[in-house]
């Protein structure tokens, strides 16, 4: 009997203990849920900016390659032994100055013979003309003397041309490069001697998409630079290819750099190019960092002033926008925003609609310059 009572008491206590545990867990979960439900969400620190209608400075950005306005690879026209190299690397040479002399001793010796033959032909022709007027020579003899003199003069001019070609001259003024031959070396026709570049003015070749070619004009101003933030060189468009490349759908454009006397731009250099288009007023612009891209479209967080417990507070709402052009860290907004609204420009990754925020603009995270120093 006692054993049954003990078993019953043990069972009763076990059931009571289990019930107490279940009740405690339920009470704990409900208490935690109530605490979190009534706990205010902490305000997230973000950076904000005011939406403004400003002047949009559109442009066409491209990547170009610089080359000299006049630049050639100097090559010999006639083969022979290199007698003399008359330049040093990076030397400035004048148009018409001799840079390489090929041995022309044989041709100069032949030139003396050709000059003597011309003088003899001139004397024979003069003598024959005199005799012809006196009736001693025939017309055939006169024609023969004229032909012999013409042949002698042709031979003389040929030797002069060969001698002239063996003296390689600069076709224009510029800076000559490193010599690719040595004195005493035998060179074949077409052997490149050095490169000659006129660095005072440079051309820049680049391409633009076919959709924008109607906005490009001859004489249009262009800016150049080593980076997008430093377009400190100016120029103008001098050529537009009338044909669109069917493979790339791009149009080749050429611009002339106004002044390169400081030699800061060298042939083959990579350059950023921007063609400035007419300004457009009253365009709604926001920093690109403010726009968030999602599967449902682009959106921004707009900051709203609200009141909670009689105290002013800031919250955000999600607004979908239609984005147009992008340029220089800015985005054009075609719809969805009005000037004067405040939007979040950094810290969006920790926000959701209705979240409280506090604004801290001590650091400019947009990276947008207040003024373009390269353009007034």
KEMARTI-960363 format. One line per 4 residues: number of its first residue (from 1); their letters; for each residue x, y, z of N, C-alpha, C. Coordinates in steps of 0.1 Angstrom, whole numbers, plus 5000, padded with zeros to 4 digits. Layout:
NUM	a	X,Y,Z,X,Y,Z,X,Y,Z  ...
***
This chain:
1	xxxx	5008,4988,5000,5000,5000,5000,5009,5012,5000  5019,5013,5009,5028,5024,5010,5035,5026,4996  5038,5015,4990,5046,5015,4978,5037,5022,4967  5024,5019,4967,5016,5026,4957,5015,5041,4960
5	xxxx	5014,5044,4972,5013,5058,4976,5026,5066,4971  5037,5060,4973,5050,5066,4969,5050,5067,4954  5046,5057,4947,5046,5058,4932,5037,5069,4927  5025,5070,4934,5015,5080,4930,5021,5094,4933
9	xxxx	5028,5096,4944,5033,5109,4947,5044,5113,4937  5053,5103,4934,5063,5106,4925,5058,5110,4911  5048,5102,4906,5041,5106,4894,5035,5119,4894  5028,5122,4905,5022,5135,4906,5032,5147,4906
13	xxxx	5043,5145,4913,5053,5155,4913,5060,5157,4899  5061,5146,4892,5067,5146,4879,5058,5154,4869  5045,5151,4870,5035,5158,4861,5035,5173,4865  5035,5176,4878,5035,5190,4882,5048,5197,4877
17	xxxx	5059,5190,4878,5072,5197,4874,5072,5199,4859  5067,5190,4851,5066,5192,4836,5057,5204,4833  5045,5204,4840,5036,5215,4838,5042,5228,4841  5050,5229,4852,5056,5241,4856,5066,5246,4846
21	xxxx	5074,5236,4840,5084,5239,4830,5077,5245,4817  5066,5238,4813,5059,5243,4801,5054,5257,4803  5047,5259,4815,5042,5273,4818,5053,5283,4819  5065,5279,4824,5076,5289,4825,5081,5293,4811
25	xxxx	5082,5283,4803,5087,5286,4789,5077,5295,4782  5064,5292,4783,5054,5300,4776,5055,5314,4782  5055,5315,4795,5056,5329,4801,5068,5336,4797  5079,5329,4796,5092,5336,4792,5091,5341,4778
29	xxxx	5087,5333,4768,5086,5337,4754,5076,5348,4753  5065,5348,4760,5055,5359,4759,5061,5372,4764  5069,5370,4775,5075,5382,4781,5085,5388,4772  5093,5380,4766,5104,5385,4756,5097,5391,4744
33	xxxx	5086,5385,4739,5079,5391,4727,5074,5404,4731  5068,5406,4743,5062,5418,4747,5073,5429,4748  5084,5425,4754,5095,5435,4755,5100,5440,4742  5102,5431,4732,5107,5435,4719,5096,5442,4711
37	xxxx	5084,5439,4714,5073,5446,4707,5072,5460,4711  5074,5463,4724,5073,5476,4729,5086,5484,4729  5097,5477,4725,5110,5484,4725,5111,5492,4713  5114,5505,4714,5116,5514,4702,5129,5510,4694
41	xxxx	5128,5510,4680,5139,5507,4672,5149,5518,4673  5162,5514,4674,5172,5525,4675,5174,5532,4662  5176,5545,4662,5178,5553,4650,5191,5549,4644  5191,5547,4631,5203,5544,4623,5210,5557,4618
45	xxxx	5223,5558,4619,5230,5570,4615,5232,5569,4600  5228,5579,4593,5230,5580,4578,5234,5593,4574  5239,5595,4561,5241,5608,4555,5230,5611,4546  5227,5624,4545,5215,5628,4537,5219,5640,4529
49	xxxx	5212,5642,4518,5214,5654,4509,5200,5658,4504  5200,5671,4501,5187,5677,4496,5187,5675,4481  5175,5672,4476,5173,5670,4461,5172,5684,4455  5180,5687,4445,5180,5700,4439,5178,5699,4424
53	xxxx	5171,5710,4418,5170,5711,4404,5182,5721,4400  5191,5715,4393,5203,5723,4390,5206,5723,4375  5217,5729,4371,5221,5729,4356,5229,5716,4353  5224,5709,4344,5231,5696,4340,5240,5699,4329
57	xxxx	5253,5695,4331,5263,5697,4320,5265,5684,4313  5258,5681,4303,5259,5668,4296,5272,5668,4288  5276,5656,4285,5289,5654,4277,5290,5640,4273  5299,5638,4263,5302,5625,4258,5316,5621,4263
61	xxxx	5317,5610,4270,5329,5606,4276,5335,5595,4267  5348,5595,4265,5354,5585,4256,5369,5583,4261  5375,5573,4255,5389,5569,4258,5397,5571,4245  5407,5579,4245,5415,5582,4233,5429,5578,4234
65	xxxx	5436,5579,4223,5450,5576,4222,5457,5588,4215  5467,5594,4221,5474,5605,4215,5484,5601,4205  5486,5609,4195,5496,5607,4185,5500,5621,4180  5512,5622,4175,5518,5635,4170,5510,5639,4158
69	xxxx	5508,5653,4157,5502,5658,4145,5510,5654,4132  5523,5654,4133,5531,5649,4123,5541,5639,4130  5540,5627,4126,5549,5617,4131,5552,5606,4121  5564,5602,4119,5568,5592,4109,5579,5583,4114
73	xxxx	5580,5572,4108,5592,5563,4110,5601,5566,4099  5612,5573,4101,5622,5576,4091,5629,5564,4085  5629,5562,4072,5635,5550,4066,5643,5555,4054  5653,5547,4051,5662,5550,4039,5655,5546,4027
77	xxxx	5657,5554,4016,5651,5550,4003,5660,5541,3995  5673,5543,3996,5683,5535,3989,5692,5528,3998  5695,5516,3995,5704,5508,4003,5719,5513,4002  5727,5509,4012,5741,5513,4012,5747,5512,4025
81	xxxx	5759,5517,4026,5767,5517,4039,5765,5530,4046  5761,5529,4059,5759,5541,4067,5772,5548,4070  5773,5560,4064,5785,5568,4066,5785,5576,4078  5774,5582,4082,5774,5591,4093,5759,5592,4098
85	xxxx	5758,5593,4112,5745,5595,4118,5747,5609,4125  5738,5618,4121,5740,5632,4125,5729,5637,4135  5726,5628,4144,5716,5633,4154,5719,5625,4167  5714,5630,4178,5714,5624,4191,5700,5621,4195
89	xxxx	5698,5611,4203,5684,5607,4208,5677,5620,4214  5664,5621,4211,5656,5632,4216,5661,5646,4212  5668,5647,4201,5673,5660,4196,5662,5666,4188  5661,5679,4189,5652,5687,4180,5659,5690,4167
93	xxxx	5653,5685,4156,5658,5687,4143,5649,5696,4135  5655,5704,4125,5648,5713,4117,5644,5706,4104  5634,5710,4097,5629,5705,4084,5641,5707,4074  5643,5696,4067,5654,5696,4057,5668,5693,4061
97	xxxx	5670,5692,4074,5683,5689,4079,5686,5674,4077  5699,5671,4074,5703,5657,4072,5705,5650,4085  5698,5638,4086,5699,5631,4099,5708,5618,4097  5709,5613,4085,5717,5601,4082,5723,5602,4068
101	xxxx	5735,5600,4067,5742,5600,4054,5747,5586,4050  5742,5582,4038,5746,5569,4032,5758,5572,4023  5768,5563,4023,5780,5565,4015,5776,5567,4000  5780,5578,3994,5776,5582,3980,5789,5585,3972
105	xxxx	5800,5579,3976,5813,5582,3969,5812,5578,3954  5806,5566,3951,5806,5562,3937,5797,5571,3929  5785,5575,3935,5776,5583,3927,5782,5597,3925  5789,5602,3934,5796,5615,3932,5806,5614,3921
109	xxxx	5813,5603,3920,5823,5601,3909,5816,5600,3896  5805,5593,3896,5797,5592,3883,5791,5606,3880  5788,5614,3890,5782,5627,3888,5792,5636,3880  5805,5635,3883,5815,5642,3875,5815,5638,3861
113	xxxx	5814,5625,3858,5813,5620,3844,5801,5625,3837  5789,5625,3845,5777,5630,3839,5777,5645,3836  5783,5653,3844,5784,5667,3842,5793,5670,3829  5804,5662,3828,5812,5664,3816,5805,5660,3804
117	xxxx	5797,5649,3804,5789,5645,3793,5779,5656,3789  5773,5662,3799,5763,5673,3796,5770,5685,3789  5782,5688,3794,5789,5699,3788,5793,5696,3773  5798,5684,3771,5801,5679,3758,5789,5679,3749
121	xxxx	5778,5675,3754,5766,5675,3746,5761,5689,3742  5763,5698,3752,5759,5712,3749,5768,5718,3738  5781,5715,3739,5791,5720,3729,5787,5714,3715  5785,5701,3714,5782,5695,3702,5769,5700,3696
125	xxxx	5759,5703,3705,5746,5708,3699,5748,5722,3694  5756,5730,3701,5758,5744,3696,5766,5744,3683  5776,5735,3682,5784,5734,3669,5775,5729,3658  5766,5719,3661,5758,5714,3650,5748,5724,3646
129	xxxx	5742,5732,3655,5733,5743,3652,5739,5753,3643  5752,5756,3646,5759,5766,3637,5761,5761,3623  5766,5748,3623,5768,5742,3609,5755,5740,3602  5744,5738,3609,5731,5736,3603,5726,5749,3596
133	xxxx	5729,5760,3603,5725,5773,3597,5733,5776,3585  5745,5771,3584,5753,5773,3572,5751,5762,3561  5743,5752,3564,5739,5742,3554,5749,5730,3554  5757,5729,3564,5767,5718,3563,5761,5705,3570
137	xxxx	5752,5706,3580,5747,5695,3587,5732,5694,3584  5727,5681,3585,5713,5679,3582,5704,5680,3595  5691,5679,3593,5682,5680,3604,5683,5667,3613  5687,5656,3606,5688,5644,3614,5700,5645,3623
141	xxxx	5711,5651,3619,5723,5652,3628,5719,5662,3639  5711,5672,3637,5707,5681,3647,5698,5674,3657  5689,5666,3653,5680,5659,3662,5688,5649,3670  5699,5643,3664,5707,5633,3671,5714,5640,3683
145	xxxx	5720,5652,3680,5727,5660,3691,5717,5664,3702  5705,5668,3698,5695,5672,3708,5692,5660,3717  5690,5648,3711,5687,5636,3719,5699,5632,3728  5711,5633,3723,5723,5629,3731,5724,5639,3743
149	xxxx	5721,5652,3741,5722,5661,3752,5711,5658,3762  5699,5655,3758,5688,5651,3767,5691,5639,3775  5698,5629,3769,5701,5617,3776,5712,5620,3786  5722,5629,3783,5732,5632,3792,5726,5640,3804
153	xxxx	5717,5649,3802,5711,5656,3813,5702,5647,3821  5696,5637,3815,5688,5628,3823,5697,5620,3832  5708,5615,3827,5718,5608,3835,5723,5616,3847  5726,5629,3844,5731,5638,3854,5720,5640,3865
157	xxxx	5708,5642,3862,5697,5644,3872,5695,5631,3880  5697,5619,3873,5695,5607,3880,5706,5605,3891  5718,5609,3888,5729,5608,3898,5726,5618,3910  5721,5630,3906,5718,5640,3916,5707,5634,3926
161	xxxx	5697,5628,3920,5686,5623,3928,5691,5612,3937  5700,5603,3932,5705,5592,3941,5713,5598,3952  5721,5608,3949,5729,5614,3960,5720,5621,3970  5710,5627,3965,5700,5634,3974,5693,5624,3983
165	xxxx	5689,5612,3977,5682,5602,3985,5691,5595,3995  5704,5595,3992,5713,5589,4002,5716,5598,4014  5712,5611,4013,5712,5620,4024,5698,5621,4030  5695,5613,4040,5682,5612,4046,5679,5625,4054
169	xxxx	5668,5632,4050,5665,5645,4056,5652,5645,4064  5651,5653,4073,5639,5654,4081,5628,5661,4073  5616,5654,4071,5606,5660,4063,5598,5671,4070  5600,5673,4083,5594,5684,4091,5602,5685,4104
173	xxxx	5600,5697,4110,5607,5699,4123,5600,5691,4134  5609,5686,4143,5603,5678,4154,5614,5672,4162  5611,5662,4171,5620,5656,4180,5623,5642,4174  5635,5638,4173,5639,5625,4167,5642,5616,4179
177	xxxx	5640,5603,4177,5642,5593,4187,5655,5586,4187  5655,5574,4192,5668,5567,4193,5671,5561,4180  5684,5561,4176,5689,5556,4164,5688,5540,4164  5683,5535,4153,5681,5520,4152,5692,5514,4143
181	xxxx	5701,5522,4138,5712,5517,4130,5726,5522,4136  5737,5517,4130,5750,5521,4135,5758,5525,4123  5768,5534,4125,5777,5538,4114,5785,5525,4109  5787,5524,4096,5793,5513,4090,5784,5501,4087
185	xxxx	5771,5502,4092,5762,5491,4089,5756,5493,4075  5754,5481,4068,5748,5481,4055,5733,5480,4057  5726,5489,4051,5711,5489,4053,5705,5487,4039  5693,5480,4040,5685,5478,4028,5675,5489,4026
189	xxxx	5670,5491,4014,5659,5501,4012,5647,5498,4021  5642,5509,4028,5631,5507,4037,5635,5505,4051  5648,5504,4054,5652,5502,4068,5649,5514,4077  5642,5512,4088,5638,5523,4097,5651,5528,4104
193	xxxx	5653,5541,4104,5664,5547,4111,5661,5552,4125  5650,5559,4126,5645,5564,4139,5631,5569,4137  5625,5573,4148,5611,5579,4147,5613,5594,4149  5605,5602,4141,5605,5616,4142,5591,5621,4145
197	xxxx	5589,5628,4156,5576,5633,4161,5576,5648,4163  5566,5654,4158,5564,5668,4162,5555,5669,4174  5560,5672,4185,5553,5671,4198,5546,5684,4202  5548,5695,4194,5542,5707,4198,5526,5707,4197
201	xxxx	5521,5699,4188,5507,5697,4187,5504,5682,4185  5494,5678,4192,5490,5664,4192,5476,5661,4187  5474,5650,4181,5461,5646,4177,5456,5635,4187  5443,5634,4189,5438,5624,4198,5427,5616,4190
205	xxxx	5429,5603,4189,5419,5595,4182,5410,5587,4193  5397,5588,4191,5388,5581,4200,5375,5578,4192  5366,5571,4199,5354,5566,4192,5342,5570,4201  5330,5572,4194,5318,5575,4201,5307,5565,4196
209	xxxx	5297,5562,4204,5287,5553,4200,5279,5559,4188  5273,5551,4180,5266,5556,4168,5253,5564,4173  5248,5561,4185,5236,5569,4189,5239,5583,4192  5252,5586,4195,5256,5600,4199,5263,5607,4188
213	xxxx	5265,5601,4176,5273,5608,4166,5266,5620,4160  5253,5621,4161,5246,5634,4157,5249,5646,4166  5255,5643,4177,5258,5654,4186,5272,5659,4185  5280,5653,4176,5294,5656,4174,5295,5665,4162
217	xxxx	5303,5676,4163,5304,5685,4152,5319,5689,4150  5323,5692,4138,5336,5697,4135,5338,5710,4142  5349,5712,4149,5352,5724,4156,5347,5724,4170  5340,5714,4174,5334,5713,4188,5345,5712,4198
221	xxxx	5344,5719,4209,5355,5719,4220,5355,5705,4227  5367,5701,4230,5370,5688,4237,5379,5691,4248  5378,5683,4259,5387,5683,4270,5394,5670,4271  5407,5670,4275,5415,5658,4277,5422,5658,4290
225	xxxx	5425,5646,4294,5433,5645,4307,5436,5630,4310  5445,5628,4319,5449,5615,4323,5439,5608,4331  5429,5615,4337,5418,5609,4345,5406,5617,4343  5394,5612,4347,5382,5619,4345,5381,5631,4354
229	xxxx	5388,5631,4365,5388,5642,4375,5398,5653,4371  5406,5651,4361,5416,5660,4357,5417,5662,4342  5407,5669,4337,5407,5671,4322,5412,5685,4320  5425,5687,4321,5431,5700,4321,5437,5704,4307
233	xxxx	5434,5696,4297,5439,5700,4283,5426,5702,4274  5428,5712,4265,5417,5715,4257,5420,5713,4242  5410,5712,4234,5413,5710,4219,5399,5712,4212  5400,5707,4200,5387,5708,4191,5387,5696,4182
237	xxxx	5375,5693,4177,5374,5681,4168,5377,5686,4154  5385,5678,4147,5390,5682,4134,5385,5671,4123  5380,5660,4128,5376,5650,4118,5366,5640,4124  5356,5636,4116,5347,5626,4120,5346,5616,4109
241	xxxx	5348,5603,4112,5347,5593,4101,5332,5592,4096  5331,5593,4083,5317,5592,4078,5311,5578,4078  5318,5568,4083,5313,5554,4083,5313,5549,4097  5302,5541,4100,5301,5535,4113,5307,5521,4112
245	xxxx	5315,5517,4121,5321,5504,4121,5310,5493,4124  5307,5484,4114,5296,5475,4116,5299,5464,4127  5311,5463,4131,5314,5453,4141,5312,5459,4155  5317,5471,4157,5316,5477,4171,5305,5487,4172
249	xxxx	5299,5491,4161,5288,5502,4161,5294,5515,4167  5307,5518,4164,5313,5530,4169,5318,5538,4157  5319,5551,4160,5323,5561,4149,5337,5567,4154  5347,5567,4145,5360,5572,4148,5360,5587,4147
253	xxxx	5365,5594,4157,5366,5608,4158,5380,5612,4161  5385,5623,4155,5398,5628,4158,5398,5643,4162  5405,5646,4173,5406,5659,4178,5420,5664,4179  5422,5677,4178,5435,5683,4179,5437,5690,4192
257	xxxx	5448,5687,4199,5452,5693,4211,5457,5707,4208  5452,5717,4216,5456,5731,4212,5471,5734,4214  5476,5730,4225,5490,5733,4228,5497,5722,4236  5508,5718,4231,5516,5708,4239,5531,5711,4239
261	xxxx	5533,5724,4240,5547,5728,4240,5555,5724,4253  5547,5721,4263,5554,5716,4275,5557,5701,4274  5552,5694,4263,5555,5680,4260,5549,5671,4271  5538,5675,4278,5532,5667,4288,5525,5655,4282
265	xxxx	5520,5656,4270,5513,5645,4263,5523,5640,4252  5525,5627,4252,5534,5620,4243,5526,5611,4234  5531,5608,4222,5524,5599,4213,5522,5585,4219  5510,5579,4217,5507,5566,4223,5501,5567,4237
269	xxxx	5500,5579,4243,5495,5580,4256,5480,5578,4257  5476,5571,4268,5461,5569,4270,5455,5582,4276  5444,5586,4271,5438,5599,4276,5423,5597,4277  5418,5604,4288,5403,5605,4289,5398,5617,4281
273	xxxx	5387,5615,4274,5382,5625,4265,5368,5628,4269  5364,5641,4269,5351,5645,4272,5347,5656,4262  5336,5654,4255,5330,5664,4246,5318,5671,4253  5320,5684,4256,5310,5691,4264,5298,5695,4255
277	xxxx	5286,5692,4259,5274,5696,4252,5267,5707,4259  5258,5714,4252,5251,5726,4258,5244,5723,4272  5245,5732,4281,5240,5730,4294,5224,5729,4294  5219,5721,4303,5204,5720,4304,5200,5724,4318
281	xxxx	5191,5735,4319,5187,5739,4332,5176,5731,4338  5174,5733,4352,5163,5727,4359,5162,5711,4358  5173,5705,4360,5174,5690,4359,5175,5685,4374  5166,5676,4378,5167,5670,4391,5178,5660,4392
285	xxxx	5188,5663,4401,5200,5655,4401,5202,5650,4416  5207,5638,4417,5210,5632,4430,5223,5625,4429  5230,5624,4441,5243,5616,4440,5240,5601,4437  5249,5595,4429,5247,5581,4425,5247,5572,4437
289	xxxx	5253,5576,4448,5253,5567,4460,5239,5566,4466  5230,5575,4463,5217,5575,4469,5208,5565,4462  5211,5561,4450,5202,5552,4442,5205,5538,4445  5195,5530,4449,5197,5516,4451,5190,5508,4440
293	xxxx	5197,5499,4434,5191,5491,4424,5187,5477,4429  5174,5473,4425,5169,5461,4430,5162,5454,4418  5157,5442,4421,5149,5435,4410,5137,5442,4406  5132,5450,4415,5119,5457,4412,5121,5471,4407
297	xxxx	5134,5475,4405,5137,5488,4400,5146,5496,4409  5149,5509,4405,5157,5517,4413,5149,5525,4423  5154,5527,4435,5147,5534,4446,5157,5542,4454  5151,5551,4462,5159,5559,4472,5151,5559,4485
301	xxxx	5157,5563,4495,5151,5565,4508,5149,5580,4511  5137,5584,4512,5134,5598,4515,5132,5600,4530  5138,5610,4535,5137,5613,4550,5125,5621,4552  5117,5617,4562,5105,5624,4566,5105,5628,4581
305	xxxx	5099,5639,4584,5099,5643,4598,5085,5638,4604  5086,5631,4615,5074,5626,4622,5075,5630,4636  5064,5627,4644,5064,5630,4658,5060,5617,4665  5068,5614,4676,5065,5603,4684,5066,5606,4699
309	xxxx	5055,5604,4706,5054,5608,4720,5057,5623,4722  5052,5630,4712,5053,5645,4713,5067,5650,4709  5076,5641,4705,5089,5645,4702,5092,5644,4687  5098,5653,4680,5101,5652,4666,5111,5641,4663
313	xxxx	5109,5634,4652,5117,5622,4649,5118,5622,4633  5128,5615,4629,5131,5613,4615,5129,5598,4611  5122,5596,4600,5120,5582,4595,5122,5583,4580  5123,5571,4574,5126,5570,4560,5114,5562,4553
317	xxxx	5112,5566,4541,5102,5558,4533,5109,5555,4519  5105,5544,4514,5111,5539,4501,5103,5544,4490  5111,5551,4481,5104,5557,4469,5111,5552,4456  5104,5546,4447,5109,5542,4435,5111,5554,4425
321	xxxx	5122,5554,4418,5125,5565,4409,5129,5560,4395  5128,5569,4385,5132,5565,4372,5145,5573,4369  5156,5566,4367,5169,5573,4366,5172,5574,4351  5178,5586,4348,5182,5589,4334,5197,5588,4332
325	xxxx	5203,5599,4329,5217,5599,4326,5226,5599,4339  5238,5594,4338,5247,5593,4349,5260,5600,4344  5265,5608,4353,5278,5615,4349,5284,5621,4362  5297,5618,4363,5305,5624,4373,5300,5622,4387
329	xxxx	5295,5610,4390,5290,5607,4404,5276,5612,4406  5270,5617,4396,5256,5622,4397,5247,5614,4388  5234,5614,4392,5224,5607,4384,5212,5616,4382  5207,5616,4370,5195,5624,4367,5183,5616,4370
333	xxxx	5173,5622,4377,5161,5616,4381,5150,5621,4373  5144,5613,4365,5133,5617,4356,5119,5618,4363  5117,5609,4373,5104,5609,4380,5106,5603,4394  5098,5607,4403,5098,5601,4417,5102,5610,4428
337	xxxx	5110,5620,4424,5115,5630,4434,5111,5644,4430  5110,5653,4440,5108,5667,4439,5119,5675,4445  5123,5686,4440,5133,5694,4446,5129,5698,4460  5139,5698,4469,5136,5701,4483,5135,5689,4492
341	xxxx	5132,5677,4487,5132,5665,4495,5146,5661,4499  5147,5655,4511,5159,5650,4516,5160,5635,4514  5171,5630,4509,5173,5616,4506,5185,5611,4513  5186,5598,4516,5197,5592,4522,5207,5589,4511
345	xxxx	5220,5593,4513,5231,5591,4503,5241,5580,4508  5240,5576,4521,5249,5565,4525,5242,5559,4538  5245,5546,4540,5239,5538,4551,5226,5531,4547  5222,5530,4534,5210,5524,4530,5210,5509,4533
349	xxxx	5221,5503,4534,5221,5488,4536,5215,5484,4550  5214,5493,4559,5208,5489,4572,5194,5495,4574  5188,5500,4563,5175,5506,4564,5164,5497,4559  5152,5500,4563,5140,5495,4557,5129,5506,4558
353	xxxx	5118,5504,4551,5108,5514,4551,5103,5517,4566  5102,5529,4569,5097,5533,4583,5108,5533,4593  5120,5530,4590,5130,5530,4600,5134,5544,4605  5136,5546,4618,5140,5558,4623,5155,5561,4620
357	xxxx	5159,5573,4617,5173,5576,4614,5177,5589,4621  5190,5591,4621,5196,5603,4625,5207,5607,4615  5208,5619,4612,5216,5624,4601,5229,5629,4606  5240,5624,4599,5254,5629,4602,5261,5631,4589
361	xxxx	5262,5644,4586,5269,5648,4573,5283,5654,4575  5289,5649,4585,5303,5654,4588,5313,5650,4577  5310,5639,4570,5319,5634,4560,5311,5634,4547  5316,5640,4536,5310,5639,4523,5313,5626,4516
365	xxxx	5303,5617,4516,5306,5604,4510,5303,5603,4495  5297,5614,4490,5293,5613,4476,5305,5615,4467  5315,5622,4471,5327,5624,4463,5324,5633,4451  5313,5641,4451,5310,5650,4440,5317,5664,4443
369	xxxx	5325,5668,4434,5332,5681,4436,5321,5692,4435  5323,5703,4444,5314,5714,4443,5315,5721,4430  5326,5722,4424,5328,5729,4412,5339,5722,4404  5336,5721,4391,5346,5715,4382,5357,5725,4379
373	xxxx	5369,5722,4384,5380,5732,4382,5384,5734,4368  5381,5724,4359,5386,5724,4345,5376,5731,4336  5364,5735,4342,5354,5742,4334,5348,5753,4341  5347,5765,4336,5342,5777,4343,5327,5775,4344
***
